[in-house]
Amino acid sequence: MKSEQTPFEGGPMDGRVLPVLVGPTGHPPKTYRIPVPDPAGGPPTVLVYRRVPRGQSRRLGLPRGWKYEFDPEGKDGRPKWPWSRPTPPNGPEGKPGDTGG
């Protein structure tokens, strides 16, 4: 698999450059999640970074690579379609003991 040296801006990873795996199109993922373990042993904190273009070419306006910017809210980046059902509070499986039928 190919990887690309991608810079991170903002947040705790500011100024670092990490190798990020690229997909079949040659682009890194749109969001990059980094789990940070809690020193007290609690649930890990997840840092969310969003992919943005690093620069553009002069003539065609094509992106000249990518970088990640820190997203302090860390919300899910998926579009909210009106026909999508909300996920239940207990997860996608529903209530414990549900038989599904």
TIZAZA-578260 format. One record per residue: residue in one letter; residue number from 0; z, y, x of N, C-alpha, C, O in turn. Coordinates in Angstrom, 3 decimals. Atoms other than C-alpha are relative to their C-alpha. Example, Ala and Ser with C-alpha at 12.3 -4.5 7.8 and 13.67 -1.06 7.14 Angstrom:
2
{r: A k: 0 n.up: 0.000 n.north: -1.190 n.east: 0.890 ca.up: 7.800 ca.north: -4.500 ca.east: 12.300 c.up: 0.000 c.north: 1.200 c.east: 0.900 o.up: 0.665 o.north: 1.181 o.east: 1.936} $
{r: S k: 1 n.up: -0.060 n.north: -1.190 n.east: -0.820 ca.up: 7.140 ca.north: -1.060 ca.east: 13.670 c.up: 0.730 c.north: 1.090 c.east: -0.770 o.up: 0.899 o.north: 2.198 o.east: -0.261} $
//
This chain:
101
{r: M k: 0 n.up: 0.000 n.north: -1.171 n.east: 0.844 ca.up: 0.000 ca.north: 0.000 ca.east: 0.000 c.up: 0.000 c.north: 1.240 c.east: 0.894 o.up: 0.592 o.north: 1.245 o.east: 1.973} $
{r: K k: 1 n.up: 0.047 n.north: -1.256 n.east: -0.745 ca.up: -0.707 ca.north: 3.520 ca.east: 1.180 c.up: 1.196 c.north: 0.865 c.east: -0.354 o.up: 1.732 o.north: 0.794 o.east: -1.460} $
{r: S k: 2 n.up: -1.050 n.north: -0.984 n.east: 0.261 ca.up: 1.938 ca.north: 6.174 ca.east: 1.512 c.up: -0.449 c.north: 1.340 c.east: 0.560 o.up: -1.325 o.north: 1.414 o.east: 1.422} $
{r: E k: 3 n.up: 0.349 n.north: -1.355 n.east: -0.395 ca.up: 1.762 ca.north: 9.924 ca.east: 1.955 c.up: 1.284 c.north: 0.752 c.east: 0.341 o.up: 2.268 o.north: 0.656 o.east: -0.392} $
{r: Q k: 4 n.up: -1.158 n.north: -0.806 n.east: -0.371 ca.up: 4.205 ca.north: 12.221 ca.east: 3.757 c.up: 0.091 c.north: 1.170 c.east: -0.981 o.up: -0.777 o.north: 2.044 o.east: -0.980} $
{r: T k: 5 n.up: -0.110 n.north: -0.984 n.east: 1.069 ca.up: 5.441 ca.north: 14.400 ca.east: 0.877 c.up: 1.256 c.north: 0.835 c.east: 0.197 o.up: 2.344 o.north: 0.276 o.east: 0.334} $
{r: P k: 6 n.up: -1.182 n.north: -0.860 n.east: -0.156 ca.up: 7.754 ca.north: 17.441 ca.east: 1.247 c.up: 0.750 c.north: 0.160 c.east: -1.321 o.up: 0.161 o.north: 0.085 o.east: -2.399} $
{r: F k: 7 n.up: -0.867 n.north: -0.230 n.east: 1.150 ca.up: 10.682 ca.north: 18.052 ca.east: -1.120 c.up: 0.551 c.north: 1.416 c.east: 0.104 o.up: 0.940 o.north: 1.851 o.east: 1.188} $
{r: E k: 8 n.up: -0.506 n.north: -1.368 n.east: 0.019 ca.up: 11.775 ca.north: 21.566 ca.east: -2.167 c.up: 1.089 c.north: 0.127 c.east: -1.056 o.up: 0.964 o.north: -0.395 o.east: -2.163} $
{r: G k: 9 n.up: -1.095 n.north: -0.252 n.east: 0.932 ca.up: 15.019 ca.north: 22.641 ca.east: -3.796 c.up: 0.960 c.north: -1.170 c.east: -0.067 o.up: 0.621 o.north: -2.295 o.east: 0.300} $
{r: G k: 10 n.up: -0.998 n.north: 1.041 n.east: 0.168 ca.up: 18.169 ca.north: 20.710 ca.east: -4.499 c.up: 0.501 c.north: -0.549 c.east: 1.318 o.up: 0.283 o.north: 0.058 o.east: 2.366} $
{r: P k: 11 n.up: -0.570 n.north: 0.587 n.east: -1.217 ca.up: 19.908 ca.north: 18.431 ca.east: -2.003 c.up: -1.039 c.north: -0.496 c.east: 1.012 o.up: -0.721 o.north: -0.638 o.east: 2.193} $
{r: M k: 12 n.up: 1.035 n.north: 0.532 n.east: -0.902 ca.up: 16.619 ca.north: 17.142 ca.east: -0.523 c.up: -0.883 c.north: 1.097 c.east: 0.592 o.up: -1.925 o.north: 0.793 o.east: 1.173} $
{r: D k: 13 n.up: 0.819 n.north: -1.123 n.east: -0.427 ca.up: 15.310 ca.north: 20.630 ca.east: 0.363 c.up: -0.347 c.north: -0.097 c.east: 1.481 o.up: 0.529 o.north: -0.272 o.east: 2.328} $
{r: G k: 14 n.up: 0.467 n.north: 0.007 n.east: -1.379 ca.up: 13.197 ca.north: 20.644 ca.east: 3.522 c.up: -0.295 c.north: -1.376 c.east: 0.563 o.up: -0.816 o.north: -1.477 o.east: 1.674} $
{r: R k: 15 n.up: 0.264 n.north: 1.352 n.east: -0.518 ca.up: 12.945 ca.north: 16.873 ca.east: 3.889 c.up: -1.407 c.north: -0.439 c.east: -0.356 o.up: -1.967 o.north: -0.015 o.east: -1.367} $
{r: V k: 16 n.up: 1.324 n.north: 0.568 n.east: 0.221 ca.up: 9.655 ca.north: 15.020 ca.east: 4.144 c.up: 0.163 c.north: -1.515 c.east: 0.019 o.up: 0.616 o.north: -2.089 o.east: 1.010} $
{r: L k: 17 n.up: -0.143 n.north: 1.447 n.east: 0.125 ca.up: 9.587 ca.north: 11.417 ca.east: 2.931 c.up: -1.349 c.north: -0.652 c.east: -0.257 o.up: -2.219 o.north: -0.037 o.east: -0.875} $
{r: P k: 18 n.up: 1.218 n.north: 0.719 n.east: 0.363 ca.up: 6.826 ca.north: 8.808 ca.east: 2.775 c.up: 0.118 c.north: -0.501 c.east: -1.442 o.up: 1.067 o.north: -1.207 o.east: -1.784} $
{r: V k: 19 n.up: 0.004 n.north: 0.390 n.east: 1.408 ca.up: 5.974 ca.north: 8.285 ca.east: -0.913 c.up: -1.247 c.north: -0.835 c.east: -0.242 o.up: -2.347 o.north: -0.447 o.east: 0.153} $
{r: L k: 20 n.up: 1.136 n.north: 0.864 n.east: 0.304 ca.up: 3.760 ca.north: 5.448 ca.east: -2.104 c.up: -0.938 c.north: 0.690 c.east: -0.979 o.up: -0.486 o.north: 1.314 o.east: -1.939} $
{r: V k: 21 n.up: 0.992 n.north: -0.578 n.east: 0.897 ca.up: 0.531 ca.north: 6.607 ca.east: -3.743 c.up: -0.623 c.north: -1.118 c.east: -0.827 o.up: -0.661 o.north: -2.276 o.east: -0.412} $
{r: G k: 22 n.up: 0.601 n.north: 0.966 n.east: 0.909 ca.up: -1.177 ca.north: 4.898 ca.east: -6.653 c.up: -1.458 c.north: -0.238 c.east: 0.323 o.up: -1.949 o.north: 0.222 o.east: 1.354} $
{r: P k: 23 n.up: 1.412 n.north: 0.302 n.east: -0.248 ca.up: -4.752 ca.north: 3.638 ca.east: -6.958 c.up: -0.891 c.north: 1.240 c.east: 0.000 o.up: -1.992 o.north: 1.204 o.east: 0.551} $
{r: T k: 24 n.up: 0.788 n.north: -1.235 n.east: 0.007 ca.up: -5.975 ca.north: 7.211 ca.east: -7.574 c.up: 0.262 c.north: 0.856 c.east: 1.231 o.up: -0.430 o.north: 1.852 o.east: 1.444} $
{r: G k: 25 n.up: -0.339 n.north: -0.766 n.east: -1.185 ca.up: -4.388 ca.north: 8.466 ca.east: -4.343 c.up: 1.050 c.north: 1.066 c.east: -0.246 o.up: 1.339 o.north: 1.868 o.east: 0.642} $
{r: H k: 26 n.up: -1.025 n.north: -0.981 n.east: 0.343 ca.up: -1.735 ca.north: 10.532 ca.east: -6.133 c.up: 1.374 c.north: -0.651 c.east: 0.010 o.up: 1.507 o.north: -1.811 o.east: -0.378} $
{r: P k: 27 n.up: -1.365 n.north: 0.515 n.east: 0.126 ca.up: 2.031 ca.north: 10.096 ca.east: -5.811 c.up: 0.447 c.north: 0.089 c.east: -1.461 o.up: -0.218 o.north: 0.751 o.east: -2.257} $
{r: P k: 28 n.up: -0.448 n.north: -0.047 n.east: 1.390 ca.up: 4.026 ca.north: 9.587 ca.east: -9.036 c.up: 0.362 c.north: 1.414 c.east: -0.436 o.up: 0.724 o.north: 2.248 o.east: 0.395} $
{r: K k: 29 n.up: -0.285 n.north: -1.338 n.east: 0.527 ca.up: 4.577 ca.north: 12.614 ca.east: -11.310 c.up: 1.472 c.north: 0.355 c.east: 0.124 o.up: 1.805 o.north: 1.518 o.east: 0.355} $
{r: T k: 30 n.up: -1.429 n.north: -0.248 n.east: -0.177 ca.up: 8.355 ca.north: 12.253 ca.east: -11.156 c.up: 0.529 c.north: -0.959 c.east: 1.046 o.up: 0.064 o.north: -2.093 o.east: 1.163} $
{r: Y k: 31 n.up: -0.621 n.north: 0.808 n.east: -1.042 ca.up: 10.482 ca.north: 10.952 ca.east: -8.310 c.up: 1.497 c.north: 0.064 c.east: -0.231 o.up: 2.095 o.north: 1.137 o.east: -0.160} $
{r: R k: 32 n.up: -1.430 n.north: 0.067 n.east: 0.282 ca.up: 14.015 ca.north: 9.806 ca.east: -9.098 c.up: 0.728 c.north: -0.607 c.east: 1.196 o.up: 0.333 o.north: -1.646 o.east: 1.726} $
{r: I k: 33 n.up: -0.780 n.north: 0.460 n.east: -1.142 ca.up: 16.603 ca.north: 9.416 ca.east: -6.347 c.up: 1.425 c.north: -0.250 c.east: -0.476 o.up: 2.133 o.north: 0.707 o.east: -0.791} $
{r: P k: 34 n.up: -1.390 n.north: 0.262 n.east: 0.384 ca.up: 19.868 ca.north: 7.641 ca.east: -7.272 c.up: 0.937 c.north: 0.265 c.east: 1.176 o.up: 0.712 o.north: -0.221 o.east: 2.285} $
{r: V k: 35 n.up: -0.988 n.north: -0.327 n.east: -1.031 ca.up: 22.842 ca.north: 9.007 ca.east: -5.320 c.up: 1.316 c.north: -0.645 c.east: -0.416 o.up: 1.860 o.north: -0.287 o.east: -1.460} $
{r: P k: 36 n.up: -1.234 n.north: 0.669 n.east: 0.399 ca.up: 25.928 ca.north: 6.741 ca.east: -5.342 c.up: 1.185 c.north: 0.963 c.east: -0.039 o.up: 1.275 o.north: 1.894 o.east: 0.761} $
{r: D k: 37 n.up: -1.211 n.north: -0.807 n.east: 0.138 ca.up: 29.225 ca.north: 8.267 ca.east: -6.461 c.up: 1.039 c.north: -0.509 c.east: 0.990 o.up: 1.306 o.north: -1.711 o.east: 1.019} $
{r: P k: 38 n.up: -0.990 n.north: 0.471 n.east: -0.972 ca.up: 31.857 ca.north: 8.167 ca.east: -3.679 c.up: 1.240 c.north: -0.605 c.east: -0.660 o.up: 1.928 o.north: -1.423 o.east: -0.049} $
{r: A k: 39 n.up: -1.169 n.north: 0.531 n.east: 0.698 ca.up: 34.556 ca.north: 7.423 ca.east: -6.275 c.up: -0.286 c.north: -1.348 c.east: -0.658 o.up: 0.623 o.north: -1.963 o.east: -1.214} $
{r: G k: 40 n.up: 0.341 n.north: 1.293 n.east: 0.574 ca.up: 32.696 ca.north: 4.319 ca.east: -7.453 c.up: -0.493 c.north: 0.080 c.east: -1.432 o.up: -0.663 o.north: -0.953 o.east: -2.080} $
{r: G k: 41 n.up: 0.502 n.north: -0.179 n.east: 1.356 ca.up: 31.468 ca.north: 5.779 ca.east: -10.753 c.up: -1.498 c.north: -0.232 c.east: -0.063 o.up: -2.100 o.north: -0.726 o.east: 0.891} $
{r: P k: 42 n.up: 1.456 n.north: 0.174 n.east: 0.124 ca.up: 27.919 ca.north: 5.729 ca.east: -12.059 c.up: -0.735 c.north: 0.955 c.east: 0.943 o.up: -0.267 o.north: 2.067 o.east: 1.187} $
{r: P k: 43 n.up: 0.717 n.north: -0.850 n.east: -0.948 ca.up: 25.326 ca.north: 7.106 ca.east: -9.641 c.up: -0.618 c.north: 1.221 c.east: -0.687 o.up: -0.984 o.north: 1.172 o.east: -1.861} $
{r: T k: 44 n.up: 0.692 n.north: -1.190 n.east: 0.461 ca.up: 23.910 ca.north: 10.606 ca.east: -10.036 c.up: -1.471 c.north: -0.156 c.east: 0.351 o.up: -1.805 o.north: -0.592 o.east: 1.452} $
{r: V k: 45 n.up: 1.431 n.north: 0.137 n.east: -0.239 ca.up: 20.124 ca.north: 10.669 ca.east: -10.378 c.up: -0.603 c.north: 1.387 c.east: 0.180 o.up: -0.529 o.north: 2.227 o.east: -0.718} $
{r: L k: 46 n.up: 0.710 n.north: -1.247 n.east: -0.266 ca.up: 18.212 ca.north: 13.538 ca.east: -8.764 c.up: -1.450 c.north: -0.184 c.east: -0.425 o.up: -2.074 o.north: -1.192 o.east: -0.090} $
{r: V k: 47 n.up: 1.367 n.north: 0.096 n.east: 0.502 ca.up: 14.855 ca.north: 14.229 ca.east: -10.428 c.up: -0.839 c.north: 1.096 c.east: 0.647 o.up: -0.466 o.north: 2.269 o.east: 0.638} $
{r: Y k: 48 n.up: 0.954 n.north: -0.931 n.east: -0.602 ca.up: 11.923 ca.north: 15.854 ca.east: -8.618 c.up: -1.331 c.north: -0.165 c.east: -0.716 o.up: -1.730 o.north: -1.284 o.east: -1.040} $
{r: R k: 49 n.up: 1.296 n.north: -0.009 n.east: 0.668 ca.up: 8.604 ca.north: 16.812 ca.east: -10.253 c.up: -1.104 c.north: 0.330 c.east: 1.005 o.up: -0.928 o.north: 1.179 o.east: 1.879} $
{r: R k: 50 n.up: 1.143 n.north: -0.221 n.east: -0.883 ca.up: 5.218 ca.north: 16.682 ca.east: -8.501 c.up: -0.736 c.north: 1.279 c.east: -0.403 o.up: -1.034 o.north: 1.487 o.east: -1.579} $
{r: V k: 51 n.up: 0.783 n.north: -1.221 n.east: 0.204 ca.up: 3.409 ca.north: 20.035 ca.east: -8.126 c.up: -1.028 c.north: 0.081 c.east: 1.119 o.up: -0.805 o.north: -0.485 o.east: 2.189} $
{r: P k: 52 n.up: 0.988 n.north: -0.138 n.east: -1.074 ca.up: 0.266 ca.north: 20.945 ca.east: -6.148 c.up: 0.551 c.north: 0.840 c.east: 1.150 o.up: 1.226 o.north: 1.845 o.east: 0.926} $
{r: R k: 53 n.up: -0.453 n.north: -0.720 n.east: -1.187 ca.up: 0.979 ca.north: 22.090 ca.east: -2.588 c.up: -0.828 c.north: 1.257 c.east: 0.224 o.up: -0.303 o.north: 2.276 o.east: 0.672} $
{r: G k: 54 n.up: 0.918 n.north: -1.133 n.east: -0.142 ca.up: -2.040 ca.north: 24.415 ca.east: -2.527 c.up: -1.321 c.north: -0.367 c.east: -0.659 o.up: -1.490 o.north: -1.488 o.east: -1.138} $
{r: Q k: 55 n.up: 1.298 n.north: 0.261 n.east: 0.609 ca.up: -5.599 ca.north: 24.738 ca.east: -3.821 c.up: -1.112 c.north: 0.354 c.east: 0.969 o.up: -0.977 o.north: 1.247 o.east: 1.806} $
{r: S k: 56 n.up: 1.167 n.north: -0.339 n.east: -0.815 ca.up: -8.988 ca.north: 24.704 ca.east: -2.173 c.up: -0.626 c.north: 1.282 c.east: -0.546 o.up: -0.449 o.north: 1.617 o.east: -1.717} $
{r: R k: 57 n.up: 0.540 n.north: -1.309 n.east: 0.398 ca.up: -10.876 ca.north: 27.997 ca.east: -2.273 c.up: -1.081 c.north: -0.108 c.east: -1.066 o.up: -1.026 o.north: 0.575 o.east: -2.088} $
{r: R k: 58 n.up: 1.183 n.north: -0.001 n.east: 0.862 ca.up: -14.095 ca.north: 27.054 ca.east: -3.964 c.up: 0.209 c.north: -0.738 c.east: -1.314 o.up: -0.113 o.north: -0.197 o.east: -2.372} $
{r: L k: 59 n.up: -0.088 n.north: 0.805 n.east: 1.217 ca.up: -13.280 ca.north: 24.317 ca.east: -6.460 c.up: 1.360 c.north: 0.034 c.east: -0.667 o.up: 1.489 o.north: -0.383 o.east: -1.818} $
{r: G k: 60 n.up: -1.332 n.north: -0.047 n.east: 0.587 ca.up: -9.578 ca.north: 24.881 ca.east: -7.023 c.up: 0.678 c.north: -1.354 c.east: -0.085 o.up: 1.586 o.north: -1.548 o.east: -0.893} $
{r: L k: 61 n.up: -0.604 n.north: 1.328 n.east: -0.002 ca.up: -8.730 ca.north: 21.264 ca.east: -6.278 c.up: 1.320 c.north: 0.018 c.east: 0.764 o.up: 1.469 o.north: 0.793 o.east: 1.709} $
{r: P k: 62 n.up: -1.274 n.north: 0.019 n.east: -0.730 ca.up: -5.172 ca.north: 20.422 ca.east: -5.172 c.up: -0.181 c.north: -0.501 c.east: 1.431 o.up: -0.935 o.north: -1.444 o.east: 1.673} $
{r: R k: 63 n.up: 0.039 n.north: 0.396 n.east: -1.411 ca.up: -4.697 ca.north: 20.160 ca.east: -1.378 c.up: 1.256 c.north: -0.773 c.east: 0.357 o.up: 1.928 o.north: -0.435 o.east: 1.332} $
{r: G k: 64 n.up: -1.210 n.north: 0.761 n.east: -0.251 ca.up: -1.916 ca.north: 17.646 ca.east: -1.499 c.up: 1.058 c.north: 0.344 c.east: -1.033 o.up: 0.858 o.north: 1.190 o.east: -1.904} $
{r: W k: 65 n.up: -1.059 n.north: -0.137 n.east: 0.991 ca.up: 1.329 ca.north: 17.448 ca.east: -3.398 c.up: 1.332 c.north: 0.233 c.east: 0.671 o.up: 1.512 o.north: -0.097 o.east: 1.843} $
{r: K k: 66 n.up: -1.381 n.north: -0.132 n.east: -0.432 ca.up: 4.973 ca.north: 18.378 ca.east: -3.033 c.up: 0.868 c.north: -0.236 c.east: -1.232 o.up: 0.383 o.north: -0.208 o.east: -2.363} $
{r: Y k: 67 n.up: -0.936 n.north: 0.223 n.east: 1.104 ca.up: 8.058 ca.north: 17.689 ca.east: -5.135 c.up: 0.970 c.north: 1.166 c.east: -0.065 o.up: 1.518 o.north: 1.588 o.east: 0.953} $
{r: E k: 68 n.up: -0.977 n.north: -1.054 n.east: 0.233 ca.up: 10.217 ca.north: 20.436 ca.east: -6.655 c.up: 1.144 c.north: -0.563 c.east: -0.815 o.up: 0.935 o.north: -1.377 o.east: -1.715} $
{r: F k: 69 n.up: -1.211 n.north: 0.484 n.east: 0.664 ca.up: 13.777 ca.north: 19.822 ca.east: -7.818 c.up: 0.023 c.north: 0.447 c.east: -1.455 o.up: -0.268 o.north: 1.604 o.east: -1.758} $
{r: D k: 70 n.up: -0.157 n.north: -0.288 n.east: 1.424 ca.up: 14.302 ca.north: 19.641 ca.east: -11.596 c.up: 1.476 c.north: -0.155 c.east: -0.328 o.up: 1.948 o.north: -1.279 o.east: -0.504} $
{r: P k: 71 n.up: -1.446 n.north: 0.119 n.east: 0.208 ca.up: 17.980 ca.north: 20.486 ca.east: -12.221 c.up: 0.375 c.north: -0.613 c.east: -1.340 o.up: 1.432 o.north: -1.234 o.east: -1.453} $
{r: E k: 72 n.up: -0.312 n.north: 0.579 n.east: 1.304 ca.up: 17.822 ca.north: 19.454 ca.east: -15.890 c.up: -0.223 c.north: -1.501 c.east: 0.008 o.up: 0.551 o.north: -2.245 o.east: -0.594} $
{r: G k: 73 n.up: 0.266 n.north: 1.421 n.east: -0.144 ca.up: 16.289 ca.north: 16.079 ca.east: -15.066 c.up: -0.346 c.north: -0.702 c.east: -1.302 o.up: -0.027 o.north: -1.878 o.east: -1.476} $
{r: K k: 74 n.up: 0.374 n.north: 0.605 n.east: 1.278 ca.up: 14.922 ca.north: 15.478 ca.east: -18.557 c.up: -1.180 c.north: -0.930 c.east: 0.182 o.up: -1.878 o.north: -0.893 o.east: 1.195} $
{r: D k: 75 n.up: 1.134 n.north: 0.913 n.east: -0.005 ca.up: 12.401 ca.north: 12.805 ca.east: -19.368 c.up: -1.272 c.north: 0.811 c.east: -0.156 o.up: -1.364 o.north: 1.626 o.east: -1.074} $
{r: G k: 76 n.up: 1.208 n.north: -0.795 n.east: 0.008 ca.up: 8.939 ca.north: 14.214 ca.east: -18.666 c.up: -1.065 c.north: -0.484 c.east: -0.960 o.up: -2.194 o.north: 0.002 o.east: -0.906} $
{r: R k: 77 n.up: 0.998 n.north: 0.521 n.east: 0.925 ca.up: 7.185 ca.north: 12.286 ca.east: -21.411 c.up: -0.192 c.north: 0.956 c.east: -1.167 o.up: 0.760 o.north: 1.607 o.east: -1.598} $
{r: P k: 78 n.up: 0.214 n.north: -0.860 n.east: 1.163 ca.up: 5.544 ca.north: 14.192 ca.east: -24.262 c.up: 0.659 c.north: -0.579 c.east: -1.243 o.up: 0.736 o.north: -1.796 o.east: -1.406} $
{r: K k: 79 n.up: -0.634 n.north: 0.414 n.east: 1.251 ca.up: 7.302 ca.north: 14.063 ca.east: -27.612 c.up: -1.046 c.north: 0.028 c.east: -1.106 o.up: -1.292 o.north: 1.069 o.east: -1.716} $
{r: W k: 80 n.up: 1.023 n.north: 0.083 n.east: 1.035 ca.up: 4.630 ca.north: 12.871 ca.east: -30.002 c.up: 0.661 c.north: -0.093 c.east: -1.373 o.up: 1.719 o.north: -0.708 o.east: -1.508} $
{r: P k: 81 n.up: -0.626 n.north: 0.021 n.east: 1.325 ca.up: 5.306 ca.north: 13.361 ca.east: -33.719 c.up: 0.062 c.north: -1.394 c.east: -0.610 o.up: 0.900 o.north: -1.640 o.east: -1.478} $
{r: W k: 82 n.up: -0.001 n.north: 1.328 n.east: 0.591 ca.up: 4.509 ca.north: 9.725 ca.east: -34.493 c.up: 0.897 c.north: -0.988 c.east: 0.765 o.up: 1.034 o.north: -2.143 o.east: 0.363} $
{r: S k: 83 n.up: -0.880 n.north: 0.868 n.east: -0.780 ca.up: 6.883 ca.north: 8.319 ca.east: -31.868 c.up: 1.371 c.north: -0.094 c.east: -0.660 o.up: 1.919 o.north: 0.897 o.east: -1.141} $
{r: R k: 84 n.up: -1.346 n.north: 0.195 n.east: 0.522 ca.up: 10.131 ca.north: 6.828 ca.east: -33.060 c.up: 1.005 c.north: 0.332 c.east: 1.094 o.up: 0.767 o.north: 0.029 o.east: 2.264} $
{r: P k: 85 n.up: -1.014 n.north: -0.252 n.east: -1.018 ca.up: 13.271 ca.north: 8.030 ca.east: -31.312 c.up: 0.641 c.north: -1.311 c.east: 0.441 o.up: 0.738 o.north: -2.261 o.east: -0.336} $
{r: T k: 86 n.up: -0.666 n.north: 1.209 n.east: -0.482 ca.up: 15.015 ca.north: 5.474 ca.east: -29.130 c.up: 1.397 c.north: -0.063 c.east: -0.606 o.up: 2.084 o.north: 0.957 o.east: -0.674} $
{r: P k: 87 n.up: -1.337 n.north: 0.117 n.east: 0.575 ca.up: 18.182 ca.north: 4.110 ca.east: -30.754 c.up: 1.072 c.north: 0.250 c.east: 1.048 o.up: 0.825 o.north: 0.066 o.east: 2.240} $
{r: P k: 88 n.up: -1.048 n.north: -0.317 n.east: -0.973 ca.up: 21.507 ca.north: 5.099 ca.east: -29.165 c.up: 0.450 c.north: -1.193 c.east: 0.837 o.up: 0.973 o.north: -0.998 o.east: 1.934} $
{r: N k: 89 n.up: -0.421 n.north: 1.184 n.east: -0.743 ca.up: 22.193 ca.north: 1.496 ca.east: -28.066 c.up: -1.103 c.north: -0.537 c.east: 0.904 o.up: -0.960 o.north: -1.625 o.east: 1.461} $
{r: G k: 90 n.up: 1.093 n.north: 0.456 n.east: -0.848 ca.up: 18.913 ca.north: 1.236 ca.east: -26.158 c.up: -1.140 c.north: -0.512 c.east: -0.830 o.up: -1.063 o.north: -0.501 o.east: -2.059} $
{r: P k: 91 n.up: 1.170 n.north: 0.437 n.east: 0.744 ca.up: 15.532 ca.north: -0.169 ca.east: -27.089 c.up: 0.218 c.north: -1.284 c.east: -0.773 o.up: -0.558 o.north: -1.575 o.east: -1.683} $
{r: E k: 92 n.up: -0.208 n.north: 1.259 n.east: 0.697 ca.up: 16.991 ca.north: -3.503 ca.east: -28.236 c.up: 0.727 c.north: 0.168 c.east: -1.329 o.up: 0.718 o.north: -0.757 o.east: -2.141} $
{r: G k: 93 n.up: -0.739 n.north: -0.191 n.east: 1.240 ca.up: 19.078 ca.north: -2.014 ca.east: -31.051 c.up: 1.444 c.north: -0.402 c.east: 0.166 o.up: 1.977 o.north: -0.401 o.east: 1.276} $
{r: K k: 94 n.up: -1.409 n.north: 0.361 n.east: -0.018 ca.up: 22.571 ca.north: -3.123 ca.east: -31.986 c.up: 0.213 c.north: -1.390 c.east: 0.605 o.up: -0.663 o.north: -2.249 o.east: 0.500} $
{r: P k: 95 n.up: -0.284 n.north: 1.340 n.east: -0.487 ca.up: 24.215 ca.north: -6.078 ca.east: -30.266 c.up: 0.123 c.north: -0.963 c.east: -1.195 o.up: 0.758 o.north: -0.639 o.east: -2.198} $
{r: G k: 96 n.up: -0.060 n.north: 1.001 n.east: 1.060 ca.up: 23.807 ca.north: -9.179 ca.east: -32.404 c.up: -1.158 c.north: 0.108 c.east: -0.972 o.up: -1.255 o.north: -0.707 o.east: -1.890} $
{r: D k: 97 n.up: 1.157 n.north: -0.116 n.east: 0.863 ca.up: 20.605 ca.north: -7.973 ca.east: -34.073 c.up: -0.953 c.north: -1.165 c.east: 0.295 o.up: -1.217 o.north: -1.482 o.east: 1.455} $
{r: T k: 98 n.up: 0.912 n.north: 1.105 n.east: -0.205 ca.up: 18.232 ca.north: -10.869 ca.east: -34.625 c.up: -1.438 c.north: 0.464 c.east: -0.016 o.up: -2.330 o.north: -0.286 o.east: 0.382} $
{r: G k: 99 n.up: 1.361 n.north: -0.513 n.east: -0.011 ca.up: 15.182 ca.north: -8.659 ca.east: -35.085 c.up: -0.833 c.north: -0.516 c.east: -1.147 o.up: -2.052 o.north: -0.347 o.east: -1.137} $
{r: G k: 100 n.up: 0.823 n.north: 0.545 n.east: 1.067 ca.up: 14.127 ca.north: -10.334 ca.east: -38.271 c.up: 0.558 c.north: 0.150 c.east: -1.307 o.up: -0.050 o.north: -0.274 o.east: -2.290} $
//
